[in-house]
Amino acid sequence: MALAVEPFLTSYDPSDLPGGSIDPLGFDRAYNFLAEAFLPGLTNVASVPRYFSILCTGILLSKTSASATPREKLQIRLDTVQRLERLWGVANVLASEDDGEMVLAGLRGVRYARGRVQETYTRGATTCDFRLLLQQQRYGVVGIYGLVADNLRLIHRSTMDLTPDRGRRLAEAFRDGTDLPSEVARAILDTKVAVSFDSLRSWGKRARIDMRLPDAEARWVREALMEDPVRVATAALLHRCPRKENQAELARLARMRDAATGDVQRLLVLIVAFEEFFLSALLAFERLLFLGKQSQSGSFGLDDAATDEVVTAARARIAGRAEALRRAAEVVQMPRWHAGRIVLGDVVDLGGQLAAAPTASAFLERLLGRHRDVQRGKFDRGRPKMPWLERNGEGWQLTLADMSDLRAPPKSERDFAPHPYRTAAADAFGASHG
């Protein structure tokens, strides 16, 4: 039977995710495919190893009866994990008060945890019945780390149960290695049980978020990371090309490209070419936004934009970078790469169209047309999103949909950040450790 509506791909717009890109030119779908090919199963936001210990330990401590339904067991485990996460957050805040060098970066809901400490300081104790995040299940350990933990075979995400060989052992290593206080264990099972700040502070120093995992925990996280052969190959390159102080990730990826061989090298050639083309296209687009914003009317003519020196320089670089991207995409051979060619082909086609533009005005029309089509392919409550720039007679006008956060006139690709490729997470999980 024929479908009444043909299936199609819309532009990826993860605006509901922490740090999610708003992707005005439609690069994110291809980027996510490349990142998954490079370090499969990981994400950029799930980058604090100790959260896997918290997730697994919460499941380990949960109490479910044999008569409970699968849905009831799932909910009990979710609730237990989130109660442990709240108390661990408070424990870290308390521990940091005694250690000025303790880093709480990456602690989900740290502001709420600090607020809980201040609210209850006179009592010197707390329960876990407070709100750590407005949407803790979505943006806390379950939402941010659950999928990766499933990919690493630490948990079964559909049931929130531990894998016996790895997830359970990680949980036991954290519970025993940090000497989890019995009152904390009781409190996560009964929200009326209070935990003293002294007990939480002491435990927080042993279970701090910013410490390198002890060997007993690190063993299971690293084993999970190294189970995948692609991650093994990437980890070898991360080890050979460690992060240098103040070095941008794209520069490190270029070093890895030069040190790699075979399929991994071809993938890195593609990633670097993709990012260089992306940055030049984004520079040209953001420069147009700037031209609109510096105008009192919020608009600009194409003839004026076509002679702008930054736009002209970006266009000149795009020609070579689009060709480098096309060549790199043709030679990559990896599992599931047929799907990759389809996803990446959209960006390669854009490069060809921009490079082939006969005039500067035609180049800008194609770039802005791309943005318009990308925005209309996104939906907000069932309605297509507005482009940030719309045609206005012979020029283009800013709209109320503009989401750019420009703070200064963009002048070069260095003014923008390339996509991150999960290397920080892999480093944190021990991939670059020998």
KOLKOL-807913 format. One record per residue (C-alpha): x negated, y, z; residue in one letter. Coordinates in nm, 3 decimals, padded with zeros to 5 digits, m for minus. Example, Ala and Ser with C-alpha at 12.3 -4.5 7.8 and 13.67 -1.06 7.14 Angstrom:
<mibas>
MIBA       x       y       z type
MIBA m01.230 m00.450  00.780    a
MIBA m01.367 m00.106  00.714    s
</mibas>
This chain:
<mibas>
MIBA       x       y       z type
MIBA  00.000  00.000  00.000    m
MIBA m00.142  00.340 m00.095    a
MIBA m00.206  00.588  00.181    l
MIBA  00.014  00.894  00.180    a
MIBA m00.281  01.101  00.299    v
MIBA m00.634  01.031  00.184    e
MIBA m00.888  01.005  00.468    p
MIBA m01.154  01.276  00.489    f
MIBA m01.434  01.396  00.713    l
MIBA m01.404  01.729  00.892    t
MIBA m01.699  01.928  01.020    s
MIBA m01.828  01.814  01.356    y
MIBA m01.753  02.076  01.621    d
MIBA m01.819  01.950  01.974    p
MIBA m01.724  02.279  02.136    s
MIBA m01.576  02.094  02.435    d
MIBA m01.912  01.941  02.528    l
MIBA m02.169  02.107  02.752    p
MIBA m02.412  02.292  02.528    g
MIBA m02.216  02.187  02.222    g
MIBA m02.300  02.364  01.897    s
MIBA m02.036  02.572  01.721    i
MIBA m02.199  02.474  01.390    d
MIBA m02.096  02.758  01.153    p
MIBA m02.255  02.594  00.846    l
MIBA m02.159  02.230  00.902    g
MIBA m02.499  02.074  00.981    f
MIBA m02.409  01.890  01.302    d
MIBA m02.265  01.572  01.157    r
MIBA m02.585  01.504  00.961    a
MIBA m02.798  01.608  01.259    y
MIBA m02.621  01.364  01.490    n
MIBA m02.678  01.083  01.241    f
MIBA m03.049  01.166  01.221    l
MIBA m03.081  01.185  01.599    a
MIBA m02.910  00.848  01.635    e
MIBA m03.144  00.698  01.376    a
MIBA m03.444  00.839  01.563    f
MIBA m03.350  00.751  01.924    l
MIBA m03.034  00.538  01.910    p
MIBA m02.807  00.521  02.211    g
MIBA m02.943  00.832  02.386    l
MIBA m02.812  01.188  02.405    t
MIBA m02.970  01.522  02.486    n
MIBA m02.753  01.602  02.788    v
MIBA m02.799  01.264  02.962    a
MIBA m03.160  01.337  03.051    s
MIBA m03.192  01.283  03.428    v
MIBA m03.282  00.919  03.497    p
MIBA m03.157  00.918  03.856    r
MIBA m02.800  00.966  03.739    y
MIBA m02.804  00.609  03.607    f
MIBA m02.887  00.495  03.959    s
MIBA m02.597  00.698  04.099    i
MIBA m02.356  00.559  03.841    l
MIBA m02.458  00.199  03.900    c
MIBA m02.470  00.233  04.279    t
MIBA m02.121  00.381  04.292    g
MIBA m01.990  00.081  04.102    i
MIBA m02.184 m00.157  04.326    l
MIBA m02.033 m00.003  04.641    l
MIBA m01.674 m00.003  04.515    s
MIBA m01.435 m00.250  04.672    k
MIBA m01.181 m00.417  04.446    t
MIBA m00.952 m00.702  04.538    s
MIBA m00.908 m01.013  04.328    a
MIBA m00.536 m00.935  04.299    s
MIBA m00.594 m00.587  04.153    a
MIBA m00.511 m00.535  03.787    t
MIBA m00.791 m00.442  03.543    p
MIBA m00.657 m00.084  03.533    r
MIBA m00.657 m00.064  03.913    e
MIBA m01.012 m00.198  03.933    k
MIBA m01.127  00.056  03.676    l
MIBA m00.972  00.344  03.872    q
MIBA m01.122  00.226  04.202    i
MIBA m01.468  00.213  04.047    r
MIBA m01.428  00.556  03.888    l
MIBA m01.315  00.708  04.217    d
MIBA m01.601  00.547  04.411    t
MIBA m01.865  00.666  04.164    v
MIBA m01.734  01.022  04.178    q
MIBA m01.723  01.028  04.560    r
MIBA m02.085  00.910  04.573    l
MIBA m02.178  01.172  04.314    e
MIBA m02.027  01.449  04.531    r
MIBA m02.216  01.346  04.842    l
MIBA m02.539  01.302  04.647    w
MIBA m02.497  01.654  04.508    g
MIBA m02.458  01.796  04.860    v
MIBA m02.755  01.588  04.978    a
MIBA m02.975  01.741  04.710    n
MIBA m02.865  02.094  04.796    v
MIBA m02.941  02.035  05.162    l
MIBA m03.280  01.878  05.084    a
MIBA m03.372  02.176  04.864    s
MIBA m03.325  02.412  05.160    e
MIBA m03.633  02.254  05.321    d
MIBA m03.837  02.237  05.001    d
MIBA m03.876  02.555  04.800    g
MIBA m04.035  02.362  04.512    e
MIBA m03.748  02.116  04.472    m
MIBA m03.585  02.156  04.130    v
MIBA m03.208  02.108  04.100    l
MIBA m03.198  02.154  03.722    a
MIBA m02.964  01.901  03.568    g
MIBA m02.753  01.856  03.883    l
MIBA m02.394  01.851  03.764    r
MIBA m02.173  02.079  03.975    g
MIBA m02.459  02.228  04.177    v
MIBA m02.265  02.551  04.231    r
MIBA m01.972  02.362  04.380    y
MIBA m02.204  02.157  04.600    a
MIBA m02.367  02.474  04.733    r
MIBA m02.024  02.619  04.800    g
MIBA m01.926  02.308  04.996    r
MIBA m02.238  02.338  05.209    v
MIBA m02.164  02.702  05.290    q
MIBA m01.798  02.632  05.367    e
MIBA m01.873  02.357  05.616    t
MIBA m02.208  02.462  05.763    y
MIBA m02.062  02.549  06.103    t
MIBA m01.930  02.194  06.138    r
MIBA m02.260  02.039  06.027    g
MIBA m02.080  01.765  05.837    a
MIBA m01.873  01.710  05.525    t
MIBA m01.642  01.461  05.365    t
MIBA m01.632  01.379  04.995    c
MIBA m01.282  01.514  04.940    d
MIBA m01.397  01.833  04.767    f
MIBA m01.408  01.914  04.396    r
MIBA m01.757  01.890  04.244    l
MIBA m01.652  02.004  03.897    l
MIBA m01.324  02.123  03.751    l
MIBA m01.325  01.806  03.540    q
MIBA m01.568  01.579  03.721    q
MIBA m01.483  01.261  03.531    q
MIBA m01.544  01.436  03.202    r
MIBA m01.845  01.650  03.284    y
MIBA m02.004  01.462  03.572    g
MIBA m02.197  01.137  03.580    v
MIBA m01.917  00.930  03.427    v
MIBA m01.857  01.151  03.125    g
MIBA m02.215  01.254  03.056    i
MIBA m02.402  00.934  03.144    y
MIBA m02.140  00.662  03.103    g
MIBA m02.176  00.614  02.728    l
MIBA m02.555  00.607  02.742    v
MIBA m02.545  00.363  03.036    a
MIBA m02.324  00.140  02.825    d
MIBA m02.562  00.170  02.530    n
MIBA m02.849  00.072  02.758    l
MIBA m02.656 m00.227  02.889    r
MIBA m02.645 m00.101  03.245    l
MIBA m02.266 m00.100  03.266    i
MIBA m01.961 m00.212  03.072    h
MIBA m01.799  00.125  03.014    r
MIBA m01.453 m00.009  02.930    s
MIBA m01.421 m00.172  03.273    t
MIBA m01.681  00.030  03.469    m
MIBA m01.845 m00.294  03.580    d
MIBA m02.218 m00.358  03.618    l
MIBA m02.424 m00.582  03.399    t
MIBA m02.561 m00.847  03.637    p
MIBA m02.914 m00.858  03.502    d
MIBA m02.988 m00.488  03.483    r
MIBA m02.718 m00.256  03.616    g
MIBA m02.678 m00.445  03.943    r
MIBA m03.053 m00.459  03.999    r
MIBA m03.090 m00.086  03.934    l
MIBA m02.811 m00.015  04.185    a
MIBA m02.970 m00.240  04.446    e
MIBA m03.309 m00.079  04.390    a
MIBA m03.166  00.270  04.448    f
MIBA m02.953  00.166  04.748    r
MIBA m03.239 m00.010  04.922    d
MIBA m03.522  00.217  04.807    g
MIBA m03.352  00.536  04.930    t
MIBA m03.219  00.367  05.244    d
MIBA m02.862  00.476  05.168    l
MIBA m02.708  00.577  05.503    p
MIBA m02.427  00.352  05.622    s
MIBA m02.209  00.655  05.693    e
MIBA m02.241  00.763  05.329    v
MIBA m02.136  00.416  05.220    a
MIBA m01.836  00.436  05.456    r
MIBA m01.743  00.787  05.342    a
MIBA m01.719  00.699  04.976    i
MIBA m01.470  00.426  05.066    l
MIBA m01.270  00.647  05.304    d
MIBA m01.242  01.018  05.227    t
MIBA m01.155  01.091  05.591    k
MIBA m01.498  00.977  05.713    v
MIBA m01.738  01.271  05.762    a
MIBA m02.110  01.259  05.695    v
MIBA m02.350  01.472  05.898    s
MIBA m02.562  01.727  05.716    f
MIBA m02.870  01.590  05.891    d
MIBA m02.807  01.245  05.746    s
MIBA m02.738  01.385  05.399    l
MIBA m03.043  01.611  05.410    r
MIBA m03.271  01.323  05.506    s
MIBA m03.123  01.099  05.236    w
MIBA m03.143  01.381  04.980    g
MIBA m03.519  01.397  05.029    k
MIBA m03.542  01.026  04.948    r
MIBA m03.291  01.038  04.662    a
MIBA m03.383  01.376  04.513    r
MIBA m03.284  01.444  04.155    i
MIBA m03.620  01.583  04.043    d
MIBA m03.849  01.297  04.143    m
MIBA m04.005  01.049  03.907    r
MIBA m03.824  00.723  03.960    l
MIBA m03.995  00.473  04.192    p
MIBA m04.115  00.162  04.015    d
MIBA m03.825 m00.047  04.146    a
MIBA m03.574  00.179  03.966    e
MIBA m03.791  00.281  03.672    a
MIBA m03.842 m00.082  03.573    r
MIBA m03.475 m00.131  03.483    w
MIBA m03.431  00.204  03.308    v
MIBA m03.744  00.152  03.102    r
MIBA m03.650 m00.207  03.021    e
MIBA m03.312 m00.085  02.898    a
MIBA m03.476  00.186  02.688    l
MIBA m03.724 m00.054  02.530    m
MIBA m03.470 m00.320  02.439    e
MIBA m03.396 m00.155  02.105    d
MIBA m03.672 m00.197  01.841    p
MIBA m03.616  00.150  01.697    v
MIBA m03.655  00.307  02.040    r
MIBA m03.971  00.100  02.090    v
MIBA m04.124  00.242  01.771    a
MIBA m04.027  00.596  01.865    t
MIBA m04.156  00.548  02.220    a
MIBA m04.496  00.447  02.082    a
MIBA m04.513  00.776  01.892    l
MIBA m04.398  00.976  02.195    l
MIBA m04.681  00.818  02.391    h
MIBA m04.937  00.898  02.120    r
MIBA m04.808  01.252  02.080    c
MIBA m04.721  01.373  02.432    p
MIBA m04.546  01.701  02.485    r
MIBA m04.783  01.996  02.504    k
MIBA m04.716  02.290  02.731    e
MIBA m04.491  02.549  02.563    n
MIBA m04.484  02.346  02.240    q
MIBA m04.153  02.353  02.054    a
MIBA m03.993  02.016  01.988    e
MIBA m04.003  02.064  01.612    l
MIBA m04.380  02.109  01.628    a
MIBA m04.406  01.785  01.825    r
MIBA m04.189  01.606  01.570    l
MIBA m04.425  01.730  01.298    a
MIBA m04.721  01.587  01.493    r
MIBA m04.537  01.257  01.525    m
MIBA m04.463  01.262  01.153    r
MIBA m04.831  01.298  01.074    d
MIBA m04.920  01.013  01.313    a
MIBA m04.647  00.772  01.202    a
MIBA m04.633  00.518  00.921    t
MIBA m04.367  00.332  00.726    g
MIBA m03.996  00.383  00.789    d
MIBA m04.049  00.591  01.102    v
MIBA m04.272  00.834  00.916    q
MIBA m04.021  00.866  00.632    r
MIBA m03.747  00.939  00.885    l
MIBA m03.959  01.207  01.053    l
MIBA m04.042  01.364  00.716    v
MIBA m03.666  01.385  00.660    l
MIBA m03.594  01.526  01.006    i
MIBA m03.856  01.801  00.974    v
MIBA m03.735  01.891  00.623    a
MIBA m03.374  01.895  00.743    f
MIBA m03.456  02.128  01.031    e
MIBA m03.662  02.366  00.819    e
MIBA m03.380  02.398  00.566    f
MIBA m03.125  02.438  00.847    f
MIBA m03.322  02.722  01.008    l
MIBA m03.356  02.916  00.682    s
MIBA m02.987  02.879  00.600    a
MIBA m02.890  02.982  00.954    l
MIBA m03.122  03.284  00.937    l
MIBA m02.956  03.406  00.618    a
MIBA m02.608  03.357  00.764    f
MIBA m02.685  03.520  01.098    e
MIBA m02.848  03.811  00.919    r
MIBA m02.518  03.869  00.738    l
MIBA m02.338  03.872  01.072    l
MIBA m02.589  04.128  01.196    f
MIBA m02.530  04.349  00.890    l
MIBA m02.159  04.342  00.965    g
MIBA m02.209  04.421  01.332    k
MIBA m02.435  04.720  01.272    q
MIBA m02.173  04.872  01.042    s
MIBA m01.906  05.089  01.202    q
MIBA m01.641  04.919  00.990    s
MIBA m01.769  04.569  01.067    g
MIBA m01.821  04.497  00.700    s
MIBA m02.093  04.494  00.433    f
MIBA m02.113  04.485  00.055    g
MIBA m02.280  04.195 m00.122    l
MIBA m02.505  04.427 m00.321    d
MIBA m02.642  04.578  00.001    d
MIBA m02.684  04.237  00.163    a
MIBA m02.855  04.100 m00.147    a
MIBA m03.138  04.353 m00.111    t
MIBA m03.189  04.299  00.263    d
MIBA m03.550  04.191  00.311    e
MIBA m03.469  03.916  00.564    v
MIBA m03.198  03.767  00.342    v
MIBA m03.432  03.784  00.044    t
MIBA m03.714  03.608  00.231    a
MIBA m03.480  03.337  00.364    a
MIBA m03.345  03.274  00.015    r
MIBA m03.696  03.237 m00.123    a
MIBA m03.785  02.978  00.138    r
MIBA m03.460  02.789  00.094    i
MIBA m03.545  02.699 m00.265    a
MIBA m03.854  02.501 m00.164    g
MIBA m03.703  02.363  00.155    r
MIBA m03.391  02.236 m00.020    a
MIBA m03.608  02.046 m00.268    e
MIBA m03.821  01.900  00.012    a
MIBA m03.502  01.783  00.184    l
MIBA m03.372  01.621 m00.134    r
MIBA m03.696  01.430 m00.190    r
MIBA m03.716  01.318  00.172    a
MIBA m03.357  01.191  00.171    a
MIBA m03.420  00.978 m00.139    e
MIBA m03.694  00.762  00.010    v
MIBA m03.564  00.683  00.360    v
MIBA m03.477  00.316  00.413    q
MIBA m03.330  00.220  00.750    m
MIBA m03.042  00.010  00.884    p
MIBA m02.703  00.165  00.813    r
MIBA m02.873  00.421  00.589    w
MIBA m02.600  00.395  00.326    h
MIBA m02.371  00.576  00.568    a
MIBA m02.655  00.819  00.638    g
MIBA m02.685  00.906  00.272    r
MIBA m02.316  00.991  00.259    i
MIBA m02.333  01.214  00.567    v
MIBA m02.663  01.375  00.471    l
MIBA m02.561  01.412  00.107    g
MIBA m02.329  01.698  00.202    d
MIBA m02.623  01.903  00.334    v
MIBA m02.848  01.802  00.044    v
MIBA m02.578  01.920 m00.198    d
MIBA m02.555  02.251 m00.013    l
MIBA m02.929  02.295 m00.052    g
MIBA m02.908  02.231 m00.423    g
MIBA m02.624  02.479 m00.465    q
MIBA m02.804  02.753 m00.273    l
MIBA m03.135  02.694 m00.451    a
MIBA m02.965  02.700 m00.793    a
MIBA m02.784  03.029 m00.735    a
MIBA m02.882  03.252 m01.031    p
MIBA m02.859  03.579 m00.837    t
MIBA m02.883  03.697 m00.478    a
MIBA m02.512  03.780 m00.481    s
MIBA m02.427  03.431 m00.602    a
MIBA m02.646  03.287 m00.327    f
MIBA m02.455  03.482 m00.062    l
MIBA m02.118  03.388 m00.211    e
MIBA m02.212  03.020 m00.190    r
MIBA m02.345  03.052  00.164    l
MIBA m02.035  03.235  00.286    l
MIBA m01.810  02.998  00.094    g
MIBA m01.974  02.711  00.277    r
MIBA m01.903  02.878  00.612    h
MIBA m01.541  02.941  00.518    r
MIBA m01.487  02.579  00.414    d
MIBA m01.658  02.446  00.727    v
MIBA m01.443  02.658  00.956    q
MIBA m01.123  02.560  00.782    r
MIBA m01.221  02.198  00.827    g
MIBA m01.210  02.246  01.205    k
MIBA m00.885  02.248  01.395    f
MIBA m00.775  02.416  01.716    d
MIBA m00.441  02.284  01.844    r
MIBA m00.355  02.161  01.500    g
MIBA m00.440  02.483  01.316    r
MIBA m00.750  02.545  01.101    p
MIBA m01.010  02.770  01.259    k
MIBA m01.082  03.111  01.111    m
MIBA m01.414  03.189  00.944    p
MIBA m01.630  03.451  01.115    w
MIBA m01.652  03.651  00.792    l
MIBA m01.379  03.697  00.533    e
MIBA m01.381  03.862  00.193    r
MIBA m01.262  04.223  00.196    n
MIBA m01.245  04.362 m00.157    g
MIBA m01.603  04.379 m00.285    e
MIBA m01.754  04.298  00.053    g
MIBA m01.716  04.084  00.362    w
MIBA m01.554  04.170  00.695    q
MIBA m01.619  04.035  01.045    l
MIBA m01.319  03.860  01.202    t
MIBA m01.217  03.812  01.564    l
MIBA m01.333  03.451  01.535    a
MIBA m01.703  03.548  01.539    d
MIBA m01.879  03.329  01.798    m
MIBA m02.238  03.438  01.736    s
MIBA m02.440  03.545  02.041    d
MIBA m02.690  03.766  01.860    l
MIBA m02.888  03.982  02.101    r
MIBA m03.135  04.132  01.852    a
MIBA m03.165  04.165  01.475    p
MIBA m03.266  03.822  01.340    p
MIBA m03.589  03.851  01.143    k
MIBA m03.727  03.499  01.104    s
MIBA m03.650  03.133  01.160    e
MIBA m03.836  03.159  01.492    r
MIBA m03.541  03.352  01.629    d
MIBA m03.333  03.033  01.630    f
MIBA m03.365  02.696  01.796    a
MIBA m03.370  02.379  01.585    p
MIBA m03.161  02.082  01.688    h
MIBA m03.300  01.877  01.979    p
MIBA m03.378  01.514  01.901    y
MIBA m03.346  01.349  02.244    r
MIBA m03.720  01.345  02.308    t
MIBA m03.683  01.513  02.650    a
MIBA m03.442  01.240  02.758    a
MIBA m03.669  00.965  02.625    a
MIBA m03.968  01.118  02.804    d
MIBA m03.771  01.137  03.129    a
MIBA m03.671  00.771  03.101    f
MIBA m04.033  00.667  03.065    g
MIBA m04.069  00.626  02.689    a
MIBA m04.391  00.823  02.673    s
MIBA m04.543  00.653  02.976    h
MIBA m04.793  00.387  02.884    g
</mibas>
